[in-house]
Amino acid sequence: MERKDIIVIGGGAAALSFSVMAGSSRRVTVLERGARVGKKLLATGNGRCNLTGVGICAEDYNIPERVGGFLKRFPPEAAVRFFNSLGLETRVIGGRVYPYSECASSVSDALIAAAADVGAEFLTRREVREVRRTEDGFVVSVAVLGERGEEKGRESYLARNVVLATGSYATTGKDSLALFAALGHRVRPFAPSLTPLVTDRASVKGLNGVRVKCVASLGGIRAEGEILFRDYGLSGIAALDLSALVARGKVRAGEEISLDLAPERTEEELAEHFEKFSYYPASRALKGMFHSRLAERIEERAGARADARTLARVIKRYTLTLSGTADASAAQVMSGGLAMAQFDDDLCSRQVPGAYAIGEALDVDGICGGANLQWAWMSAFAAAQALKKGKMLLHDRAGTAPYSCLA
Ligand SMILES: Cc1cc2nc3c(=O)[nH]c(=O)nc-3n(C[C@H](O)[C@H](O)[C@H](O)COP(=O)(O)OP(=O)(O)OC[C@H]3O[C@@H](n4cnc5c(N)ncnc54)[C@H](O)[C@@H]3O)c2cc1C
């Protein structure tokens, strides 16, 4: 059995940044199921990779009380400095940070090159099937996959530390949390987040493809940004952000979604506006403000010969009924994962000393705007710092680690 120092399971954003941050003091081997590492990164931010955001705060995540400490240690500015130090220039567009090239491949290329510089090893088409704790360390059992994903052989490694970085099955992929569940970790089942909202069909009928800048409210939470009407419900940033509430079990099907279709105007201002044009049919004034199909729906809701006040009220409160969310194939992240309570502030397992988890595999999910990649970087930073400082040796001295080979 080949011996390795640190094995990282999964080769996504968290694993790549971890490999760089761990530096050359510890040898990192990344085992990735796919044909290449960093594949999901290429799809982020519509191919532009929104790698972090100005002003990301703990409240942007499902468990602010835990995420706050990680943000303090590695805030968005540190993420920008980290990427700049790899030679990657960045630009800020509307508070979101992108690579200067606005090409996601620039981010993965920079990480892969820097990881190679510090001697990280990437083994692709390696699917980890089992992680076992033994007296001598972690035995990692791997299936070697062929081009069509067929199993071609088996390998086993003995590692001093393992880092689970298997992400989630948002968009594509497979759930590998079972690898750590088998070691005694609790898992909150994954639910699709940052995904379109499914609503009653009547409220969106005929509106497929219409976009509007609005404020959307659900369960007392407001989300500002674009809404894109679909024939099954709502997409766009504001809808995606609200889907996190559904994923986290904070709201349920049947609740009301309310759209303020003209957030920069008060109801009174709108009523005055329509009053001024009351000699026109309402449809004409509405079409002067909204996409013609949306204008028709507003007029329909307000009723025949609606007065200016009623039109204003419908515009400020265009309501729909929530049915649920789209499935994982449309989601940017999954809410759920390994319970954070079982990991310390270095993301070292309290159950199994020497085992770490980073990125989306943990039960941390954020809203749109770079919060999820920011979590990948800051969780990688926490684990890398601990492993660089030889945290396992401290565990050994405390007598909590059962291995003999670690000192
Ligand atoms: C379409 C899309 C757009 C997005 N855009 C943004 C954005 O602009 N900004 C932002 O902040 N976030 C964005 N996200 C979310 C962000 O991409 C994820 O939060 C982030 O990639 C998570 O990183 P990770 O390394 O934890 O997991 P992943 O990137 O999911 O990587 C996990 C890796 O582990 C591998 N793996 C899994 N199981 C095994 C196994 N058993 N053995 C070996 N390998 C295994 C997988 O093949 C995968 O390569 C987007 C997501 C999607 C899907």
The ligand as an SDF file (V2000), in Angstrom:
LIG
                    3D

 53 58  0  0  0  0  0  0  0  0999 V2000
  -23.6420   26.4100  -12.2530 C   0  0  0  0  0  0  0  0  0  0  0  0
  -22.9950   26.8420  -10.9630 C   0  0  0  0  0  0  0  0  0  0  0  0
  -22.5760   28.1610  -10.8350 C   0  0  0  0  0  0  0  0  0  0  0  0
  -22.0070   28.5830   -9.6180 C   0  0  0  0  0  0  0  0  0  0  0  0
  -21.5460   29.8710   -9.5440 N   0  0  0  0  0  0  0  0  0  0  0  0
  -20.9700   30.2980   -8.3810 C   0  0  0  0  0  0  0  0  0  0  0  0
  -20.3930   31.5990   -8.2920 C   0  0  0  0  0  0  0  0  0  0  0  0
  -20.3250   32.3450   -9.2810 O   0  0  0  0  0  0  0  0  0  0  0  0
  -19.9080   31.9900   -7.0860 N   0  0  0  0  0  0  0  0  0  0  0  0
  -19.9060   31.1670   -5.9780 C   0  0  0  0  0  0  0  0  0  0  0  0
  -19.4760   31.5850   -4.9090 O   0  0  0  0  0  0  0  0  0  0  0  0
  -20.3750   29.8950   -6.0680 N   0  0  0  0  0  0  0  0  0  0  0  0
  -20.8830   29.4410   -7.2390 C   0  0  0  0  0  0  0  0  0  0  0  0
  -21.3250   28.1500   -7.3260 N   0  0  0  0  0  0  0  0  0  0  0  0
  -21.1330   27.2500   -6.1660 C   0  0  0  0  0  0  0  0  0  0  0  0
  -19.6790   26.7430   -6.1240 C   0  0  0  0  0  0  0  0  0  0  0  0
  -19.3190   26.2760   -7.3930 O   0  0  0  0  0  0  0  0  0  0  0  0
  -19.5440   25.6270   -5.0940 C   0  0  0  0  0  0  0  0  0  0  0  0
  -19.9480   26.1020   -3.8400 O   0  0  0  0  0  0  0  0  0  0  0  0
  -18.0770   25.1550   -5.0150 C   0  0  0  0  0  0  0  0  0  0  0  0
  -17.6420   24.6700   -6.2750 O   0  0  0  0  0  0  0  0  0  0  0  0
  -17.9110   24.0670   -3.9790 C   0  0  0  0  0  0  0  0  0  0  0  0
  -16.5720   23.6460   -4.0150 O   0  0  0  0  0  0  0  0  0  0  0  0
  -16.1240   22.2360   -3.4210 P   0  0  0  0  0  0  0  0  0  0  0  0
  -14.6930   22.0940   -3.7610 O   0  0  0  0  0  0  0  0  0  0  0  0
  -16.5540   22.1230   -2.0350 O   0  0  0  0  0  0  0  0  0  0  0  0
  -16.9680   21.1660   -4.2420 O   0  0  0  0  0  0  0  0  0  0  0  0
  -17.0340   20.8010   -5.8620 P   0  0  0  0  0  0  0  0  0  0  0  0
  -16.6100   21.9950   -6.5980 O   0  0  0  0  0  0  0  0  0  0  0  0
  -18.3620   20.2440   -6.0050 O   0  0  0  0  0  0  0  0  0  0  0  0
  -15.9050   19.7210   -5.9860 O   0  0  0  0  0  0  0  0  0  0  0  0
  -16.0170   18.4360   -5.4490 C   0  0  0  0  0  0  0  0  0  0  0  0
  -15.2080   17.4690   -6.2760 C   0  0  0  0  0  0  0  0  0  0  0  0
  -15.1600   16.2250   -5.6150 O   0  0  0  0  0  0  0  0  0  0  0  0
  -15.2370   15.1760   -6.5760 C   0  0  0  0  0  0  0  0  0  0  0  0
  -15.6920   13.9660   -5.8900 N   0  0  0  0  0  0  0  0  0  0  0  0
  -16.9100   13.7500   -5.2870 C   0  0  0  0  0  0  0  0  0  0  0  0
  -16.9410   12.5320   -4.7190 N   0  0  0  0  0  0  0  0  0  0  0  0
  -15.7280   11.9560   -4.9610 C   0  0  0  0  0  0  0  0  0  0  0  0
  -15.1380   10.7070   -4.6310 C   0  0  0  0  0  0  0  0  0  0  0  0
  -15.8110    9.7810   -3.9230 N   0  0  0  0  0  0  0  0  0  0  0  0
  -13.8640   10.4430   -5.0380 N   0  0  0  0  0  0  0  0  0  0  0  0
  -13.1590   11.3710   -5.7480 C   0  0  0  0  0  0  0  0  0  0  0  0
  -13.6630   12.5800   -6.1050 N   0  0  0  0  0  0  0  0  0  0  0  0
  -14.9180   12.8600   -5.7060 C   0  0  0  0  0  0  0  0  0  0  0  0
  -16.2070   15.7240   -7.6150 C   0  0  0  0  0  0  0  0  0  0  0  0
  -16.0370   15.0720   -8.8640 O   0  0  0  0  0  0  0  0  0  0  0  0
  -15.8020   17.2000   -7.6490 C   0  0  0  0  0  0  0  0  0  0  0  0
  -14.8240   17.4710   -8.6400 O   0  0  0  0  0  0  0  0  0  0  0  0
  -21.8720   27.6790   -8.5250 C   0  0  0  0  0  0  0  0  0  0  0  0
  -22.2660   26.3550   -8.6860 C   0  0  0  0  0  0  0  0  0  0  0  0
  -22.8130   25.9330   -9.8860 C   0  0  0  0  0  0  0  0  0  0  0  0
  -23.2150   24.4920  -10.0280 C   0  0  0  0  0  0  0  0  0  0  0  0
  1  2  1  0
  2  3  1  0
  2 52  2  0
  3  4  2  0
  4  5  1  0
  4 50  1  0
  5  6  2  0
  6  7  1  0
  6 13  1  0
  7  8  2  0
  7  9  1  0
  9 10  1  0
 10 11  2  0
 10 12  1  0
 12 13  2  0
 13 14  1  0
 14 15  1  0
 14 50  1  0
 15 16  1  0
 16 17  1  0
 16 18  1  0
 18 19  1  0
 18 20  1  0
 20 21  1  0
 20 22  1  0
 22 23  1  0
 23 24  1  0
 24 25  2  0
 24 26  1  0
 24 27  1  0
 27 28  1  0
 28 29  2  0
 28 30  1  0
 28 31  1  0
 31 32  1  0
 32 33  1  0
 33 34  1  0
 33 48  1  0
 34 35  1  0
 35 36  1  0
 35 46  1  0
 36 37  1  0
 36 45  1  0
 37 38  2  0
 38 39  1  0
 39 40  1  0
 39 45  2  0
 40 41  1  0
 40 42  2  0
 42 43  1  0
 43 44  2  0
 44 45  1  0
 46 47  1  0
 46 48  1  0
 48 49  1  0
 50 51  2  0
 51 52  1  0
 52 53  1  0
M  END
$$$$
